[in-house]
Amino acid sequence: MFSAEDALRTEREFLLDVVKVASECGADIINIPDTVGYAQPEEIKLVMQQVKASIGSHVKLSVHAHNDYGNASANTLAAIQAGADMAQGTFPPLF
């Protein structure tokens, strides 16, 4: 597994190059985390689509969403819509 720390704050072209190299070197899961929880669903969806297109079909795509600004659920669903195979997140208690 390769996880791109702060993936949503990384320059997009660099991120796509790095995940492609990781998949070519044997990573069978690519994780795209929003470790500061500030991304919006539209952004997560676009990034996940771009990453999915740059890695092989044999590689699973994962998302990890933090809920710092209340977007973790929406971002996780957007990532799944964009092709994420796995999802993890950090969510606050609901009570």
C-alpha positions as CSV (number, residue, x, y, z in Angstrom):
1,M,0.0,0.0,0.0
2,F,1.2,3.5,-0.8
3,S,-0.4,6.5,1.0
4,A,0.2,10.0,-0.3
5,E,0.2,12.1,2.9
6,D,-1.5,15.4,2.3
7,A,-2.6,14.3,-1.1
8,L,-5.2,17.0,-1.6
9,R,-2.6,19.7,-0.9
10,T,0.0,18.2,-3.3
11,E,0.5,19.6,-6.7
12,R,-1.8,17.5,-8.9
13,E,0.8,16.6,-11.6
14,F,3.3,15.5,-9.0
15,L,0.7,13.4,-7.1
16,L,-0.3,11.7,-10.4
17,D,3.4,11.0,-11.2
18,V,4.0,9.6,-7.7
19,V,1.0,7.3,-7.6
20,K,1.8,6.0,-11.0
21,V,5.4,5.1,-10.0
22,A,4.1,3.5,-6.8
23,S,1.7,1.3,-8.7
24,E,4.4,0.4,-11.2
25,C,6.7,-0.6,-8.3
26,G,4.2,-3.0,-6.9
27,A,1.8,-1.1,-4.7
28,D,-1.5,-2.9,-4.9
29,I,-3.4,-0.2,-3.0
30,I,-3.1,3.6,-3.5
31,N,-4.5,5.6,-0.7
32,I,-5.5,9.3,-1.1
33,P,-6.0,10.9,2.2
34,D,-7.5,14.3,3.0
35,T,-5.5,14.5,6.2
36,V,-6.5,18.0,7.1
37,G,-10.1,17.6,6.2
38,Y,-10.6,20.7,4.2
39,A,-11.3,19.3,0.7
40,Q,-14.7,19.7,-0.9
41,P,-16.5,16.7,-2.4
42,E,-16.1,18.0,-6.0
43,E,-12.3,18.2,-5.5
44,I,-12.1,14.7,-4.0
45,K,-14.1,13.3,-6.8
46,L,-11.9,14.9,-9.5
47,V,-8.7,13.8,-7.8
48,M,-9.9,10.2,-7.4
49,Q,-10.9,10.1,-11.0
50,Q,-7.5,11.3,-12.1
51,V,-5.7,8.9,-9.8
52,K,-7.9,6.0,-11.0
53,A,-7.0,6.8,-14.6
54,S,-3.3,6.9,-13.9
55,I,-2.9,3.6,-12.0
56,G,-3.5,0.1,-13.4
57,S,-6.8,-1.6,-13.0
58,H,-5.1,-4.2,-10.8
59,V,-4.5,-1.5,-8.2
60,K,-7.2,-0.7,-5.6
61,L,-7.9,2.9,-4.8
62,S,-8.5,4.0,-1.3
63,V,-9.6,7.2,0.3
64,H,-9.2,8.5,3.9
65,A,-11.2,11.5,4.9
66,H,-10.9,13.6,8.1
67,N,-13.9,15.6,9.4
68,D,-12.2,18.8,10.5
69,Y,-14.7,20.9,8.6
70,G,-17.6,18.4,8.5
71,N,-17.0,17.1,5.0
72,A,-15.8,13.5,5.7
73,S,-19.1,11.8,4.9
74,A,-19.7,13.8,1.7
75,N,-16.0,13.4,0.6
76,T,-16.1,9.7,1.2
77,L,-19.2,9.2,-0.8
78,A,-17.8,11.4,-3.6
79,A,-14.6,9.3,-3.6
80,I,-16.7,6.1,-3.9
81,Q,-18.7,7.6,-6.8
82,A,-15.4,8.3,-8.5
83,G,-14.2,4.7,-8.2
84,A,-12.6,4.2,-4.7
85,D,-12.6,0.6,-3.7
86,M,-11.9,1.2,0.0
87,A,-12.7,4.0,2.4
88,Q,-11.6,5.0,5.9
89,G,-12.2,8.1,7.8
90,T,-12.0,10.0,11.1
91,F,-15.5,11.0,12.2
92,P,-16.5,12.7,15.5
93,P,-19.1,11.2,17.8
94,L,-22.7,12.0,16.8
95,F,-23.9,12.8,20.3
